[in-house]
Amino acid sequence: MSWEADLDRLVSQRGSALVAYAYLLAGDLAAAEDLVQDAIVRTYSRRRPEEITWVEAYVRRTILHTYLDGYRARSRFSAVTPLLAAPDQVDDVDSVAGDRTDVARALAALSPRERACVVLRFYDDLTLPEIGLRLGVSAGAVKRYLSDARHKLEPLLGPQPGLATEDVATISKGGSR
């Protein structure tokens, strides 16, 4: 007998039992049918079994592993926090463009060092010591530039709590201050 005939016999004789088994795991008929289909494809793509009782046991084991792998993947995916924050609702494309224009205009009001500190801190996400190394200044100077930038940006953009450097610890070579 060919493997195609064995597959047809497995599906016609034991298909409903396999779907019932998968339904107990998934709790959804469509998901159970998908699990059975995936398991049969995996089973028959790896080997050409001869004995239908062995095939059913192997398919059941494959259903279980496919379900568990899918559960793990879904739980890992749901635990991932998006790295890019999107606005909750964008009413108008012009408002987003206006926000970008406002930020560009406000950054233009800063001195080159202040602007560099703001961009390195919030665009490149660098720490104060890292910014200091890039610019060749002390971390204390970076804090001062960010403070000055905050005082210039707030009248143009509103409160900027992220630019408050009072709560940011400065790390020095000799230890923490």
N, C-alpha and C positions, 0 to 999 in steps of 0.2 A: 504494500500500500504506500502511496506517496505521502509526503509531508502535508501537501495541500488537503488531501482527504482526511488526514489525522486532524488537521486544524478545523476543517468543517465539522467533523464528528465531535470535537471538543466543544465547539461553540454551540452546536445544536443540542448536545446531550447535557452539558454542564454549564452552559452560558448563564442561565438564570441563577444557578447556585453561586457562581462567581460574582455576579452582579449583587446578589443578596449579601454576600460576604463583604464586598466593597462598600455596600450601602451602610453596613454596620459601622464601618470605619469613618466614612465621609459624612454620613447623615444627609446626603442629597443624592437623588437618583441620577441626575445628569453627571455629577462628579464621580459617582460610582461607575457609571458606564465608561467614562473617560479613563478611570483607573484600570478597569478591566482591559480596555483596548490598548492602553500603554503597556500593560503587563504582558499581554499576548504578543504584541509587536516585539518587545524586548526578549521574550522567551524564544520566539521563532527566528529572531535575527541572530541569535547566538549559536543555537544548535538545532538540529533536526531530531527531536525526540521520537522514539518509537512507541512507547507505552503510554497510553492516555492517563492512567492513574498517576504516573510519575509527572506527567505534564501538568495535570491539575494542581498537584502539590507545589510544583515549581511556580506556576502562575500565581497561586495564592501567596506564596512567599514574596514574589515580585510585586504583587498588589500592595502588600504590607509595607515593603521598603519604598515603593513609589509614593505611597501616602505619607510615610514618615519624612521622606526627603522633601516632599512638597510642603509639609507642615513646617519643617525647619526653615526652609527658604522663605516661606511667608512670614514666619515670626521674626526672622532676621531682617527682612525687608521692612516690616512694619516698625521695627525698632530703630531704623535709620532715620536720623533727623535730616531734613533737607538742608543742604549747605547754602542754598541760594534762597533768600527770603523774597517772596513775591508780594506785591501789594494785595490786600484782601479783595479790593474791588477797584477797578480802573474805570472811572466814569467816562473819561475823555482822553483820547490820545494827546490832545493839545495840552492837557494839564500835566502829563508826564513830561512832555517836551519843555513845558514851562518850568517844571521843577529842575530839570537838568540845566536850563539856561540860568536859573537863579543860583544854583550851586556854582556854575562856571563863573558867573559874574562876581559872586562872593569870594571865590578863590583868587580871582584877579585882584581883589583889594588887599591881599596879603603880600608881605615882603617875600622875596624868594626863599629865605630860610624857613619862614613860617609855613609857607605853602608846601615846601619839601617835607617838613615834619608832619604836616597834616596828611599828605598823600602817603608817605611811608608808614604812618601809623594806621590809617584806616583803609588804604587801598592794598598796600603790601602786608598789612597786619604784623608789623614789626614791633618789638618791645622798645622801650626807651633806650636801653644800652645799645641795641642793634642799630637804631636810628643814629645815635651818637657816633658809632663806629663808621657808618656809611658817610656821615657828614663831616667827620673829623672834629666833633665837639663833645663836650661832656654830657652825661645824661641829665645833669642839672640844667644845662643850657637848652636841651631838648624840651624839658618840662617848661622852661620859661617861654620858648617859642610857641609851644602848644597853648600855654595860658594866654599869651598875647593874641594868638590866632582866635582863640575862643572869644575874647573881648571884642575883636573886630567882626567875627562872624555872627554873633548873637543878634546884633541890631538888624542884620540883613536876612538871617535865616530863622531866627527864633532861638530858644534855649538849645544849647548843644551839650547835653550831659556827658557825652562820650569824650569831650575835650577837657573835662575836669581832671587834672593830673594830681590833685591832692591825695587821692586814694590809691595811686599807683606807686608801688614800692620801687625804689631805684636799687639795682643790684650793682655793687662795686666789686672790684677784684679782692679787696680785703674782707669781704663778708657783706652782710646786709645791714642797712642803716635803719 
